[in-house]
Amino acid sequence: MRALFARLGTVSMVSVLLAAPMLGSALAPASADPDSDVVEVISTEPAPEPPRLIGWPQLGLPDRIDLLGANQPSETAIPVPAGTVPTTLSGVIGAVVNVVSGRVDVLDDRGMVLGTIPVPADATTVPFEIDISPALVANGMAKLSFVIRDNNQNVNNCTQIPALSISQLASSFAGPPTDPASVADYLPSFLDKILINVGPNPTYVQQQAALDLVAQLTKKYRPMPVRIDVTTQDIAPAPEPTVRVIDIRDNSQPGVIVENAGTPAATLVISGTGQTLARQVQLFVDQRTNLAQAPAAVVLSSKDDTTLSSNTKTFDQLGVNGQASVLGVTTIYAGFDVSAFGAGPISSASVHLMAKYTPVGSGQASVLIRSGSTVLATHRLDNSGTLDISGVIPPEEIASNVGLALELRYIPQQECAPLNDRMTFALDGQSTVTVTPGTNNRGGFPVLPMAFTPDFYVTLDSPEYIRYAAQAINLMAQQTSVTLRPKVTTFGQASSSGTGLLAVTSGAALSKAGMKAPLVPNGASDVGVNGDPATDLNVNGQVGAIQAFTSNNRTVLAISATGDWSLVDASFDYIRGLPSRWASVVGDVVATGSQGRTVNMSVNEGGPMARQPNPGAAWKWWAWLSLGIGTAALVIAATVLVIRLRRRTTTSPEL
């Protein structure tokens, strides 16, 4: 019997030894000390991923905050990805002016001090990192306030106000993103990218639904620059932690459903045929998606109640506001989005600005209103406490987003007055902007996307080119507060219309339709330049171009390549890399050559525009006066001529 157990023991030991290589790290190694009875157990679970650091521009926030004055809070809010918490805030502090033994307190929405940033004593810039994990997170946002605290007691309006800058801001987040289990939580507050798949042969309805969804989701995430691409793969790409995938299918079962709900492979499927498919996309127009708290939902009906275009809107309607406490010189920036008017391209805009301010009984105060380099109006502020002035923004300053700057100046009568001797100035929301539709403007990229409102046509030479149209719509929609409305159609129908056009097509098709693009690809390496002078070039390589130009009083955005369409992708990547993306593009051409270098140039439009004279109503009086003077001069000259002829006739000898 002992021999049997001995043989069984030998077999068991051999089995364990044979199985050990297959078990890998499942068996904990024994202690190196042979005399010890304690066995060390080494954890085989994967280490948690370190917190991810995300720069503020990727969160849709500026990466710089300028703080002016002690005890004056500057507020912002950080979007927090679902299932995560903010952990750290990092950046660089510098550009310090007149701060003595100071610090910057960082507080959350409850007023709790999350951390302090020491202010460097000299003029150096110093990196910092503070823990903000206790910050209150509400509705996917963590509100933060930055306040200068210093010990400088000898500050008045004869000294420089304490100031500093915090730049290169970034935040880190801990915790894995949650796996979506319902339609409502499929699109969290932060994403890197959204992929919309339509398959290799999408119908017109699928194409329309995809581009509508690009426009709507881009607006949903503004000002966060979430990249939204359209793919044409047989099988939708696999989701990633910060990448969501939406599959648009043309089938008989309408609805919106989360497949593989509650898993990392969760995919949102939008399906239907004809108008039933187009209708499903309307679920994503605004926050109504949050009502769909189950894995599936269906849009039963939809009615388009889009507000008609208007040439006049109030500051409240445009979202323009501003208020400042002024001592010395302060600037209020109050630009507006021209696309909000839905009037297409405009040639000028009239601003009727009203404001209220602290009456100035003593001291001196004034306001200067500027748009770009053009001064619209100036006014001295007095004891009335109200401001009511008007100005005209000329064509050379017109762009999709028009900037307005109010330069306010207040100098107290008392010399070296205390810092609390200030003037408060606030814009009136009933101020108005009236636009004049027309194409007498800079043209080119600066007029997009305003020239594509209220809607525009989209044409594709091939369904696979939908990805380029989607990139253009995604970038343009990041610059406007309104939802863009693309309409997929044929090139023949769109070319004969006066509506704005986004065309992914060849240069030959544009020329045949009478559209004079700045660059015309002609063959594999030939490019025509419709500038001054007009030239035909052989560049010995391929070119991918994005062009914005005016044709028949409507704006055309043309996307084309001489063969290698990856050069068009490089052109879009160039735009994404600019500080303000689409808003930073000037001129009328962005093109990438065969070596991958991208150029942004102005062939005909989109560059500086000569100042347009605006003589005002008085020109009519001068015109009539000049006409009267000219007529009188002619009459006098004719009378003199007649008198001279008569004298000659009277004094001439008889023959």
C-alpha positions as CSV (number, residue, x, y, z in Angstrom):
1,M,0.0,0.0,0.0
2,R,2.9,2.4,0.9
3,A,4.4,1.6,-2.5
4,L,1.1,2.5,-4.2
5,F,0.9,5.9,-2.4
6,A,4.5,6.4,-3.2
7,R,3.8,5.8,-6.9
8,L,0.7,8.1,-6.8
9,G,2.7,10.8,-5.1
10,T,5.3,10.6,-7.7
11,V,2.7,10.8,-10.5
12,S,1.0,13.8,-8.8
13,M,4.3,15.6,-8.3
14,V,5.2,15.0,-12.0
15,S,1.7,16.3,-13.0
16,V,2.2,19.5,-11.0
17,L,5.7,20.0,-12.4
18,L,4.4,19.5,-16.0
19,A,1.5,21.9,-15.3
20,A,3.7,24.6,-13.8
21,P,4.9,26.0,-17.1
22,M,1.3,26.3,-18.3
23,L,0.2,28.0,-15.1
24,G,2.8,30.7,-15.5
25,S,2.6,33.2,-12.7
26,A,-0.6,31.6,-11.3
27,L,1.7,29.8,-8.8
28,A,3.4,32.1,-6.3
29,P,7.1,31.5,-6.1
30,A,8.4,30.2,-2.8
31,S,10.6,32.2,-0.5
32,A,14.2,32.2,-1.3
33,D,14.9,31.2,2.3
34,P,14.7,27.3,2.4
35,D,14.4,27.4,6.2
36,S,11.4,29.7,6.2
37,D,7.8,28.4,6.4
38,V,6.4,31.7,5.0
39,V,5.6,31.9,1.3
40,E,5.7,35.2,-0.5
41,V,2.7,35.9,-2.6
42,I,3.3,38.3,-5.6
43,S,0.2,40.0,-7.0
44,T,-0.5,39.1,-10.6
45,E,-3.2,41.8,-11.2
46,P,-2.3,44.4,-13.7
47,A,-1.3,47.7,-12.2
48,P,-3.9,50.5,-12.6
49,E,-3.3,52.9,-15.4
50,P,-1.8,56.2,-14.2
51,P,-4.0,59.3,-14.3
52,R,-4.2,60.7,-17.7
53,L,-2.9,64.3,-18.2
54,I,-5.1,66.3,-20.6
55,G,-4.2,69.8,-21.7
56,W,-6.8,72.4,-21.3
57,P,-7.2,73.2,-25.0
58,Q,-8.3,69.6,-25.5
59,L,-10.9,70.2,-22.9
60,G,-12.1,73.3,-24.8
61,L,-10.5,75.7,-22.4
62,P,-7.7,78.3,-23.0
63,D,-4.4,77.1,-21.5
64,R,-3.7,80.5,-20.0
65,I,-5.3,82.6,-17.3
66,D,-4.3,86.2,-16.6
67,L,-5.0,87.3,-13.0
68,L,-5.3,91.1,-12.4
69,G,-5.6,92.5,-9.0
70,A,-5.5,91.0,-5.5
71,N,-8.6,89.2,-4.1
72,Q,-10.3,89.3,-7.6
73,P,-11.4,85.7,-8.4
74,S,-11.1,84.4,-12.0
75,E,-13.4,81.5,-12.6
76,T,-13.5,78.5,-15.0
77,A,-15.0,75.0,-15.2
78,I,-13.3,71.8,-16.1
79,P,-15.3,69.0,-17.9
80,V,-14.8,65.7,-16.0
81,P,-15.0,62.4,-18.0
82,A,-17.7,60.1,-16.8
83,G,-16.5,57.6,-14.2
84,T,-13.4,59.6,-13.4
85,V,-12.4,62.3,-10.9
86,P,-10.0,65.1,-11.4
87,T,-6.7,64.5,-9.5
88,T,-4.2,67.2,-10.3
89,L,-3.9,70.6,-11.8
90,S,-0.5,71.6,-13.3
91,G,0.9,74.5,-15.3
92,V,3.5,77.3,-15.1
93,I,3.2,80.5,-13.1
94,G,5.0,83.6,-14.2
95,A,4.8,87.2,-15.6
96,V,4.5,88.4,-12.0
97,V,4.0,92.2,-11.5
98,N,4.0,93.8,-8.0
99,V,3.1,90.8,-5.9
100,V,4.8,90.8,-2.5
101,S,5.1,87.5,-0.6
102,G,2.1,86.2,-2.6
103,R,0.3,83.1,-3.5
104,V,-2.6,82.0,-5.7
105,D,-5.4,80.2,-4.0
106,V,-7.3,77.6,-6.0
107,L,-10.9,77.1,-4.8
108,D,-13.8,74.9,-5.9
109,D,-17.4,75.9,-6.3
110,R,-18.0,75.6,-2.5
111,G,-15.2,78.0,-1.7
112,M,-13.0,75.2,-0.4
113,V,-9.3,75.9,-0.9
114,L,-7.9,73.0,-2.9
115,G,-4.4,74.2,-2.9
116,T,-2.1,77.2,-3.2
117,I,0.5,78.1,-5.8
118,P,3.5,80.1,-4.4
119,V,4.2,83.2,-6.5
120,P,7.9,83.4,-7.5
121,A,9.7,86.4,-6.0
122,D,11.7,87.1,-9.1
123,A,10.7,87.3,-12.8
124,T,11.1,83.6,-13.4
125,T,8.5,81.2,-14.5
126,V,8.0,78.2,-12.2
127,P,6.0,75.0,-12.8
128,F,3.5,73.8,-10.3
129,E,1.1,70.9,-9.5
130,I,-1.6,70.8,-6.9
131,D,-4.1,68.1,-5.8
132,I,-7.7,69.0,-6.8
133,S,-9.2,65.6,-6.1
134,P,-11.5,67.1,-3.3
135,A,-13.1,69.4,-5.9
136,L,-16.9,69.4,-6.1
137,V,-18.0,67.8,-9.4
138,A,-21.6,68.6,-10.5
139,N,-23.2,67.9,-13.9
140,G,-19.9,66.6,-15.2
141,M,-18.0,69.9,-14.4
142,A,-15.6,70.9,-11.7
143,K,-15.7,74.7,-11.2
144,L,-12.4,76.3,-10.1
145,S,-11.5,79.9,-8.9
146,F,-8.1,81.4,-9.0
147,V,-7.3,84.3,-6.5
148,I,-4.2,86.3,-5.9
149,R,-3.3,86.8,-2.3
150,D,-0.4,89.1,-1.3
151,N,0.9,91.3,1.5
152,N,1.4,94.5,-0.5
153,Q,-0.4,97.1,1.5
154,N,0.9,100.1,-0.4
155,V,-1.1,99.7,-3.6
156,N,-3.1,102.5,-5.2
157,N,-3.7,103.8,-8.7
158,C,-0.2,105.3,-8.8
159,T,1.3,101.8,-8.5
160,Q,1.1,98.9,-10.8
161,I,-1.8,96.5,-9.9
162,P,-0.8,93.1,-8.8
163,A,-0.9,90.7,-11.8
164,L,0.5,87.4,-13.0
165,S,-0.2,84.7,-15.6
166,I,-0.8,81.0,-15.3
167,S,-0.1,79.1,-18.5
168,Q,0.3,75.6,-20.0
169,L,-2.6,74.4,-17.9
170,A,-3.5,70.7,-17.8
171,S,-5.5,68.4,-15.6
172,S,-5.2,64.7,-14.8
173,F,-8.1,62.3,-14.2
174,A,-8.1,59.0,-12.4
175,G,-10.5,56.0,-12.8
176,P,-11.5,54.1,-15.9
177,P,-14.3,55.5,-18.1
178,T,-17.5,53.7,-17.5
179,D,-18.8,51.2,-20.1
180,P,-22.1,52.7,-21.5
181,A,-25.2,50.7,-20.7
182,S,-27.8,53.1,-22.2
183,V,-28.3,55.6,-25.0
184,A,-28.1,58.5,-22.5
185,D,-24.6,57.6,-21.2
186,Y,-23.1,56.6,-24.5
187,L,-21.6,60.0,-25.2
188,P,-19.8,61.2,-22.0
189,S,-18.7,64.7,-21.2
190,F,-15.2,64.1,-22.6
191,L,-14.0,62.2,-25.6
192,D,-11.0,62.2,-27.9
193,K,-12.9,61.1,-30.9
194,I,-16.2,59.8,-32.3
195,L,-16.2,57.5,-35.3
196,I,-19.4,57.2,-37.4
197,N,-19.4,54.3,-39.8
198,V,-21.7,54.1,-42.8
199,G,-20.3,51.0,-44.6
200,P,-18.6,50.9,-48.0
201,N,-21.6,51.8,-50.1
202,P,-23.7,54.2,-48.1
203,T,-27.0,55.4,-49.5
204,Y,-27.8,59.1,-49.8
205,V,-29.9,58.8,-46.7
206,Q,-27.0,57.3,-44.7
207,Q,-24.6,60.0,-46.0
208,Q,-27.1,62.7,-45.0
209,A,-27.6,61.1,-41.5
210,A,-23.9,60.9,-41.0
211,L,-23.1,64.5,-41.9
212,D,-26.1,65.7,-39.8
213,L,-24.8,63.8,-36.9
214,V,-21.3,65.3,-37.4
215,A,-22.8,68.8,-37.2
216,Q,-25.0,68.0,-34.2
217,L,-22.4,66.3,-32.1
218,T,-19.8,68.9,-32.8
219,K,-22.2,71.5,-31.5
220,K,-23.0,69.3,-28.5
221,Y,-19.3,69.2,-27.5
222,R,-18.4,72.9,-28.2
223,P,-16.1,74.4,-27.2
224,M,-14.3,71.1,-26.7
225,P,-12.7,70.2,-30.1
226,V,-13.8,66.6,-30.3
227,R,-12.7,65.1,-33.6
228,I,-15.6,63.4,-35.4
229,D,-14.8,61.2,-38.4
230,V,-16.9,59.2,-40.9
231,T,-15.6,55.8,-41.9
232,T,-16.7,53.5,-44.7
233,Q,-15.6,50.1,-43.4
234,D,-17.5,46.9,-43.8
235,I,-17.5,46.4,-40.0
236,A,-17.5,49.3,-37.6
237,P,-14.2,50.0,-35.8
238,A,-13.8,48.8,-32.2
239,P,-14.5,51.3,-29.5
240,E,-11.7,52.6,-27.2
241,P,-12.0,54.1,-23.7
242,T,-12.1,57.7,-25.0
243,V,-13.4,56.8,-28.5
244,R,-17.0,56.1,-29.2
245,V,-18.3,54.3,-32.3
246,I,-21.7,54.9,-34.0
247,D,-22.8,52.6,-36.8
248,I,-25.5,54.0,-39.2
249,R,-27.4,51.1,-40.9
250,D,-30.0,51.3,-43.6
251,N,-32.5,48.6,-42.6
252,S,-36.2,48.3,-41.9
253,Q,-35.9,48.5,-38.1
254,P,-35.8,52.2,-37.0
255,G,-34.3,53.1,-33.7
256,V,-31.2,53.9,-31.7
257,I,-29.8,51.0,-29.7
258,V,-26.6,50.2,-27.7
259,E,-25.2,46.9,-28.8
260,N,-23.0,45.0,-26.3
261,A,-24.3,47.4,-23.6
262,G,-22.3,47.6,-20.4
263,T,-19.1,46.2,-22.0
264,P,-16.0,47.9,-23.5
265,A,-17.3,46.8,-26.9
266,A,-20.5,48.8,-26.7
267,T,-21.5,50.4,-30.0
268,L,-24.3,52.7,-30.7
269,V,-26.4,51.7,-33.7
270,I,-28.7,54.1,-35.6
271,S,-30.9,52.3,-38.1
272,G,-33.9,52.9,-40.4
273,T,-34.8,53.5,-44.0
274,G,-35.5,56.7,-45.8
275,Q,-36.9,59.4,-43.6
276,T,-37.2,57.0,-40.7
277,L,-33.4,56.8,-40.6
278,A,-33.0,60.6,-40.9
279,R,-35.5,61.1,-38.1
280,Q,-33.4,59.0,-35.6
281,V,-30.5,61.5,-35.8
282,Q,-32.8,64.2,-34.3
283,L,-32.4,62.5,-30.9
284,F,-29.0,64.1,-30.7
285,V,-30.0,67.7,-31.4
286,D,-29.7,68.8,-27.8
287,Q,-29.9,67.4,-24.2
288,R,-33.0,65.3,-25.0
289,T,-30.6,62.4,-25.4
290,N,-30.4,62.3,-21.6
291,L,-34.0,61.1,-21.5
292,A,-33.1,57.9,-23.3
293,Q,-31.9,56.0,-20.2
294,A,-32.5,52.5,-21.6
295,P,-30.4,50.6,-24.1
296,A,-32.8,51.5,-26.9
297,A,-34.9,54.4,-28.1
298,V,-36.9,55.4,-31.2
299,V,-37.7,58.8,-32.6
300,L,-41.3,58.5,-33.7
301,S,-41.7,61.9,-35.4
302,S,-39.8,65.0,-36.0
303,K,-40.7,68.5,-37.2
304,D,-38.2,71.1,-38.2
305,D,-39.0,74.4,-36.4
306,T,-35.7,76.1,-37.2
307,T,-35.9,79.9,-36.6
308,L,-36.0,82.0,-39.7
309,S,-33.0,84.2,-40.4
310,S,-33.0,87.7,-39.2
311,N,-30.8,90.7,-40.0
312,T,-31.1,92.2,-36.5
313,K,-30.4,90.5,-33.2
314,T,-29.9,91.8,-29.7
315,F,-26.7,91.2,-27.6
316,D,-28.8,88.8,-25.4
317,Q,-29.8,86.8,-28.5
318,L,-26.1,86.7,-29.6
319,G,-24.8,85.7,-26.2
320,V,-22.8,88.9,-26.0
321,N,-22.2,90.3,-22.5
322,G,-19.5,92.0,-20.6
323,Q,-18.9,93.9,-17.4
324,A,-15.8,95.4,-15.8
325,S,-14.6,97.3,-12.8
326,V,-12.3,100.0,-14.2
327,L,-9.4,101.8,-12.7
328,G,-6.9,103.0,-15.3
329,V,-7.4,101.1,-18.6
330,T,-9.5,97.9,-19.0
331,T,-10.7,96.2,-22.2
332,I,-14.0,94.2,-22.6
333,Y,-14.0,91.8,-25.5
334,A,-17.5,91.3,-26.9
335,G,-17.4,89.6,-30.3
336,F,-20.3,87.9,-32.0
337,D,-21.0,84.9,-34.3
338,V,-22.3,86.0,-37.6
339,S,-23.7,82.5,-38.4
340,A,-26.3,83.2,-35.7
341,F,-28.2,85.5,-38.1
342,G,-28.6,82.7,-40.6
343,A,-28.2,85.3,-43.4
344,G,-25.3,83.8,-45.2
345,P,-22.3,86.0,-46.0
346,I,-22.5,89.7,-45.0
347,S,-20.8,92.9,-46.2
348,S,-21.1,95.0,-43.1
349,A,-22.7,95.2,-39.7
350,S,-24.1,98.2,-37.7
351,V,-23.7,98.1,-34.0
352,H,-26.1,100.0,-31.7
353,L,-24.4,99.8,-28.3
354,M,-25.9,100.7,-25.0
355,A,-24.4,100.4,-21.6
356,K,-24.7,101.5,-18.0
357,Y,-21.9,102.7,-15.8
358,T,-21.1,104.4,-12.6
359,P,-21.8,108.1,-13.1
360,V,-18.5,110.0,-13.4
361,G,-18.9,113.3,-11.5
362,S,-15.2,113.9,-11.0
363,G,-12.3,112.4,-12.7
364,Q,-12.1,111.5,-16.4
365,A,-13.6,108.5,-18.2
366,S,-14.0,107.4,-21.8
367,V,-14.7,104.5,-24.1
368,L,-13.3,103.5,-27.5
369,I,-15.0,100.8,-29.5
370,R,-12.8,98.9,-32.0
371,S,-13.2,96.0,-34.4
372,G,-9.9,94.8,-35.6
373,S,-7.9,97.9,-36.7
374,T,-11.1,100.0,-37.3
375,V,-12.3,102.4,-34.6
376,L,-16.1,102.4,-34.7
377,A,-16.8,105.1,-32.1
378,T,-15.5,107.0,-29.1
379,H,-17.3,108.7,-26.3
380,R,-16.6,110.6,-23.1
381,L,-18.3,109.1,-20.1
382,D,-20.0,111.7,-17.9
383,N,-22.4,112.0,-15.0
384,S,-25.4,110.5,-16.9
385,G,-24.4,106.9,-16.3
386,T,-25.7,105.7,-19.6
387,L,-24.1,105.1,-23.0
388,D,-25.9,105.0,-26.4
389,I,-23.7,105.1,-29.5
390,S,-23.5,103.5,-32.9
391,G,-20.8,102.4,-35.3
392,V,-20.4,100.4,-38.6
393,I,-18.1,97.4,-39.0
394,P,-16.7,97.7,-42.5
395,P,-16.2,94.9,-45.0
396,E,-12.5,94.6,-44.3
397,E,-13.3,93.5,-40.7
398,I,-16.0,91.0,-41.5
399,A,-15.4,87.4,-40.7
400,S,-17.5,84.5,-39.4
401,N,-16.6,85.6,-35.8
402,V,-16.5,89.4,-35.6
403,G,-14.5,90.8,-32.8
404,L,-15.5,93.9,-30.7
405,A,-13.2,95.5,-28.1
406,L,-14.3,98.2,-25.7
407,E,-11.3,100.1,-24.4
408,L,-12.4,101.7,-21.1
409,R,-10.4,104.4,-19.3
410,Y,-11.1,105.9,-15.9
411,I,-8.7,108.2,-14.1
412,P,-9.9,109.4,-10.6
413,Q,-9.7,113.1,-9.7
414,Q,-7.8,112.3,-6.5
415,E,-4.1,111.7,-7.2
416,C,-3.0,108.2,-6.1
417,A,-6.6,107.3,-5.2
418,P,-7.2,104.0,-3.4
419,L,-8.0,100.9,-5.5
420,N,-11.6,100.9,-4.5
421,D,-12.2,104.2,-6.4
422,R,-13.4,102.4,-9.5
423,M,-16.0,102.8,-12.3
424,T,-18.3,99.8,-13.0
425,F,-19.3,99.4,-16.7
426,A,-21.8,96.9,-18.0
427,L,-23.2,96.2,-21.5
428,D,-26.9,96.4,-22.0
429,G,-28.3,93.1,-23.4
430,Q,-30.8,95.1,-25.6
431,S,-27.9,96.5,-27.7
432,T,-28.3,95.4,-31.3
433,V,-26.3,94.3,-34.3
434,T,-27.8,94.7,-37.8
435,V,-26.1,92.9,-40.7
436,T,-26.1,93.7,-44.4
437,P,-26.1,90.5,-46.5
438,G,-23.7,90.5,-49.4
439,T,-20.3,89.1,-50.7
440,N,-18.4,92.4,-50.5
441,N,-16.1,91.1,-47.8
442,R,-12.7,89.4,-47.5
443,G,-14.0,86.1,-48.8
444,G,-12.0,82.9,-48.6
445,F,-11.7,81.0,-45.3
446,P,-12.6,83.9,-43.0
447,V,-16.2,83.9,-44.2
448,L,-16.8,80.3,-43.3
449,P,-18.9,78.9,-41.8
450,M,-21.1,82.1,-41.8
451,A,-21.5,81.8,-45.6
452,F,-22.9,78.3,-45.2
453,T,-25.9,79.4,-43.2
454,P,-28.7,78.7,-42.9
455,D,-27.8,75.6,-45.0
456,F,-25.5,74.5,-47.7
457,Y,-25.1,71.7,-50.3
458,V,-22.6,68.8,-50.1
459,T,-21.6,66.8,-53.2
460,L,-19.2,63.8,-53.4
461,D,-17.6,62.4,-56.4
462,S,-17.6,59.0,-54.6
463,P,-19.2,57.9,-51.3
464,E,-15.7,57.1,-49.9
465,Y,-15.0,60.8,-50.0
466,I,-17.6,61.5,-47.3
467,R,-14.7,61.4,-44.7
468,Y,-13.3,64.6,-46.2
469,A,-16.7,66.4,-46.1
470,A,-17.1,65.2,-42.5
471,Q,-13.7,66.7,-41.5
472,A,-14.6,70.1,-43.0
473,I,-18.0,70.2,-41.3
474,N,-16.4,69.1,-38.0
475,L,-13.8,71.9,-38.1
476,M,-16.2,74.6,-39.3
477,A,-18.9,73.6,-36.7
478,Q,-16.4,74.1,-33.9
479,Q,-16.3,77.8,-34.7
480,T,-20.0,78.6,-34.6
481,S,-22.8,78.5,-32.0
482,V,-25.4,77.3,-34.5
483,T,-25.9,73.8,-35.9
484,L,-24.7,73.6,-39.5
485,R,-27.3,72.1,-41.9
486,P,-25.6,70.2,-44.8
487,K,-27.8,68.9,-47.6
488,V,-26.4,66.0,-49.6
489,T,-27.1,66.3,-53.4
490,T,-25.6,65.8,-56.8
491,F,-23.0,68.1,-58.2
492,G,-25.1,69.0,-61.2
493,Q,-28.0,70.1,-59.0
494,A,-25.8,72.0,-56.6
495,S,-23.7,73.8,-59.3
496,S,-26.7,75.5,-60.8
497,S,-27.9,76.8,-57.4
498,G,-26.9,79.9,-55.6
499,T,-26.6,78.1,-52.2
500,G,-23.2,77.6,-50.6
501,L,-21.4,74.5,-51.7
502,L,-19.0,72.0,-50.2
503,A,-17.7,69.9,-53.1
504,V,-15.3,66.9,-52.8
505,T,-14.5,66.7,-56.5
506,S,-11.9,67.1,-59.2
507,G,-10.7,70.4,-60.5
508,A,-12.0,69.5,-64.0
509,A,-15.6,69.3,-62.7
510,L,-15.3,72.7,-61.1
511,S,-14.0,74.3,-64.3
512,K,-16.7,72.7,-66.4
513,A,-19.3,74.2,-64.0
514,G,-17.8,77.6,-64.5
515,M,-16.3,77.8,-61.0
516,K,-13.0,79.5,-61.0
517,A,-11.1,77.9,-58.1
518,P,-7.8,79.4,-57.1
519,L,-6.0,76.1,-57.8
520,V,-7.1,73.8,-60.5
521,P,-5.5,70.3,-60.4
522,N,-4.9,69.2,-64.0
523,G,-3.6,65.6,-64.1
524,A,-1.1,63.9,-61.9
525,S,1.3,66.8,-61.3
526,D,-0.1,69.8,-63.2
527,V,-1.8,72.6,-61.3
528,G,-3.4,75.8,-62.7
529,V,-3.3,78.9,-60.6
530,N,-6.2,81.3,-61.3
531,G,-4.4,84.4,-59.8
532,D,-2.6,87.4,-61.1
533,P,-0.9,86.3,-63.2
534,A,-2.7,83.1,-64.2
535,T,-0.2,80.3,-64.5
536,D,-0.1,76.6,-65.4
537,L,2.5,74.7,-63.3
538,N,4.1,71.3,-63.4
539,V,5.1,70.7,-59.8
540,N,6.5,67.2,-60.4
541,G,4.4,65.8,-57.7
542,Q,0.9,65.4,-56.4
543,V,-1.1,68.0,-54.5
544,G,-4.0,67.8,-52.0
545,A,-5.9,71.1,-51.6
546,I,-8.8,72.7,-49.6
547,Q,-10.0,75.9,-51.2
548,A,-12.6,78.5,-50.3
549,F,-13.7,81.0,-53.0
550,T,-16.6,83.0,-54.3
551,S,-18.4,81.9,-57.5
552,N,-21.6,83.5,-58.8
553,N,-22.2,85.3,-55.5
554,R,-22.0,82.2,-53.3
555,T,-19.2,80.6,-51.4
556,V,-17.7,77.3,-52.5
557,L,-15.4,75.1,-50.4
558,A,-13.7,72.7,-52.7
559,I,-11.7,69.6,-51.6
560,S,-9.6,67.9,-54.3
561,A,-6.4,66.0,-55.0
562,T,-4.3,65.1,-58.0
563,G,-4.2,61.5,-57.0
564,D,-2.9,61.0,-53.5
565,W,-5.8,61.8,-51.2
566,S,-3.6,61.4,-48.1
567,L,-2.3,64.9,-48.9
568,V,-5.8,66.2,-48.2
569,D,-5.7,64.5,-44.8
570,A,-2.4,66.3,-44.2
571,S,-4.0,69.6,-45.1
572,F,-6.8,69.0,-42.5
573,D,-4.2,68.0,-39.9
574,Y,-2.4,71.3,-40.6
575,I,-5.7,73.2,-39.8
576,R,-6.2,71.1,-36.6
577,G,-2.8,72.1,-35.5
578,L,-3.4,75.8,-35.7
579,P,-4.1,77.7,-32.4
580,S,-7.7,78.3,-33.2
581,R,-8.0,75.6,-35.9
582,W,-10.4,76.8,-38.7
583,A,-10.6,80.3,-37.3
584,S,-6.8,80.7,-37.7
585,V,-6.9,79.9,-41.5
586,V,-6.5,82.9,-43.8
587,G,-6.5,83.3,-47.5
588,D,-8.3,80.9,-49.9
589,V,-6.0,77.9,-50.2
590,V,-4.6,75.2,-47.9
591,A,-2.5,72.8,-50.0
592,T,0.0,70.0,-49.3
593,G,2.7,69.0,-51.7
594,S,4.3,65.7,-52.4
595,Q,6.9,66.1,-49.6
596,G,4.1,66.6,-47.0
597,R,4.7,70.3,-46.4
598,T,1.4,72.3,-46.1
599,V,1.1,75.9,-47.2
600,N,-1.7,78.4,-46.5
601,M,-1.9,81.2,-49.1
602,S,-4.1,83.8,-50.5
603,V,-4.5,83.7,-54.3
604,N,-7.5,86.0,-54.7
605,E,-9.5,86.1,-51.4
606,G,-9.3,85.8,-47.7
607,G,-6.3,88.2,-47.2
608,P,-6.2,91.8,-46.1
609,M,-8.8,93.9,-47.8
610,A,-8.4,97.5,-48.9
611,R,-10.4,99.9,-46.7
612,Q,-13.8,100.7,-48.1
613,P,-14.7,104.4,-48.0
614,N,-17.9,105.2,-46.3
615,P,-18.7,108.9,-46.9
616,G,-22.1,108.8,-45.2
617,A,-25.3,110.6,-46.1
618,A,-23.5,114.0,-46.5
619,W,-22.1,112.9,-49.9
620,K,-25.5,113.6,-51.5
621,W,-25.4,117.3,-50.6
622,W,-21.8,117.5,-51.9
623,A,-22.8,115.7,-55.0
624,W,-25.6,118.1,-55.8
625,L,-23.4,121.1,-54.9
626,S,-20.7,119.8,-57.2
627,L,-23.2,119.2,-59.9
628,G,-24.6,122.7,-59.4
629,I,-21.2,124.3,-59.5
630,G,-20.3,122.3,-62.6
631,T,-23.5,123.3,-64.4
632,A,-23.1,127.0,-63.5
633,A,-19.6,126.9,-64.8
634,L,-20.8,125.4,-68.1
635,V,-23.5,128.1,-68.4
636,I,-21.0,130.9,-67.7
637,A,-18.5,129.4,-70.1
638,A,-21.2,129.1,-72.8
639,T,-22.4,132.8,-72.2
640,V,-18.8,134.1,-72.5
641,L,-18.3,132.2,-75.7
642,V,-21.6,133.6,-77.2
643,I,-20.7,137.2,-76.3
644,R,-17.2,136.8,-77.9
645,L,-18.7,135.4,-81.0
646,R,-21.2,138.3,-81.3
647,R,-18.4,140.9,-80.8
648,R,-16.4,139.2,-83.5
649,T,-19.4,139.3,-85.8
650,T,-20.0,143.0,-85.1
651,T,-16.4,144.1,-85.5
652,S,-15.5,142.0,-88.5
653,P,-15.0,144.0,-91.9
654,E,-17.4,143.6,-94.7
655,L,-16.3,141.6,-97.6
